[in-house]
Amino acid sequence: MRKAPFKAIIQALLASLVVTIYFVVVAKLDHNDVPWTSIIFHPNMVRGLLYGFFLFLGHSYLSKWVGKKYPSGKDFGKKMIVFYSVSFFLTIGVVFMVNAFFSGLFNPGVSESFSQRFYHFIHQQRIAYYFQTAMISWCISMFFFGFYFYKRFKESQIKESHQEKQQITAQFESLKNQLDPHFLFNSLNVLSGLIEESPKKASMFTTDLSKIYRYVLEQKDKSLVSLQDELAFSKAYLNLLSLRFEDGIQIDLHISEEENKGFILPLSLQLLIENVIKHNVISLKKPLFLKIYRNADYLYVENNLQKKKVLHGNSGIGLKNIQDRYRILSNLPIHIQESDTVFSVGLPIMTEIAT
């Protein structure tokens, strides 16, 4: 606890030397014929030392008080206004007290009364001198304490940015962790339907599912994956759906090699396909037409709308998960369009992979 005041005193002494040097240089310029030794050991030398010492010490404690009053890093402007406003009156007070001490105002041995001494002292003071000293004090405090406040301001910004980044990372990880059980749950639903319809197809589905699930485990922890990889994975998944629904689902996926450039959220295309399967009637009488295509920098999943009643309601994971993850990574919007007959969702395609 004692180190801080001692450090402040040492810094004040060093600052006072700087102020004293200024007074010595100015005096030498005004009186070039006077020797350096006479100037250095002049009473104004002590006056300058006291100016520097008390001003720096006072500003040091003032900066701490302002820092406590406005602890937020966003209050940088308020700190500067309050600090330099109080600094002006602090400087005037220090100069007044030091000058009063050297004038003998507080000397009780003088025959004059205090009121007389005070009257003579006031008439000896020059406003320009106080203003000049205040400007010097401001320049010095601007260098020392302005830099201090600015440094604290930048540190606060970095800290807030780091905390915000940690919060976003945690949120993103939470969203990605939903994908694993969600995919498994929906895949088991498909497998359950196949077991009842055709055990042979169920066996083929299980084999292909293990390959697809490997992709899920490898890619789910990434922020973005290549569109080419996501399309290849989704084609395999669509094959499983075709295996289950046969002619009940018609798939149109034609994207050329030139169009499969870019990056997309991992499993986002698969989640949109699941969303279509979950909310639409699929049968031979009412086949589902699923179209996947690219338009400019968006990948669209489009289907004919034939809604079915979902008894258990929306799980809140599929489309919402994609929207939340895109909101974290990019300002690009997701295009959602719905008419009486068609429903489509457009996913932004990134040109650069996220770091």
Sequence and secondary structure as in RCSB ss.txt:
>XXXX:A:sequence
MRKAPFKAIIQALLASLVVTIYFVVVAKLDHNDVPWTSIIFHPNMVRGLLYGFFLFLGHSYLSKWVGKKYPSGKD
FGKKMIVFYSVSFFLTIGVVFMVNAFFSGLFNPGVSESFSQRFYHFIHQQRIAYYFQTAMISWCISMFFFGFYFY
KRFKESQIKESHQEKQQITAQFESLKNQLDPHFLFNSLNVLSGLIEESPKKASMFTTDLSKIYRYVLEQKDKSLV
SLQDELAFSKAYLNLLSLRFEDGIQIDLHISEEENKGFILPLSLQLLIENVIKHNVISLKKPLFLKIYRNADYLY
VENNLQKKKVLHGNSGIGLKNIQDRYRILSNLPIHIQESDTVFSVGLPIMTEIAT
>XXXX:A:secstr
  HHHHHHHHHHHHHHHHHHHHHHHHHHHH TTS HHHHHTSHHHHHHHHHHHHHHHHHHHHHHHHHHHS SGGG
HHHHHHHHHHHHHHHHHHHHHHHHHHHHTTT TTSSS HHHHHHHHHHH  HHHHHHHHHHHHHHHIIIIIHHHH
HHHHHHHHHHHHHHHHHHHHHHHHHHHTHHHHHHHHHHHHHHHHHHH HHHHHHHHHHHHHHHHHHHHHTTSS E
EHHHHHHHHHHHHHHHHHHHGGGEEEEE   TTTS SEE TTHHHHHHHHHHHHB   SSS EEEEEEEETTEEE
EEEE  B   TT   S HHHHHHHHHHHH S   EEEE SSEEEEEEE BSS   
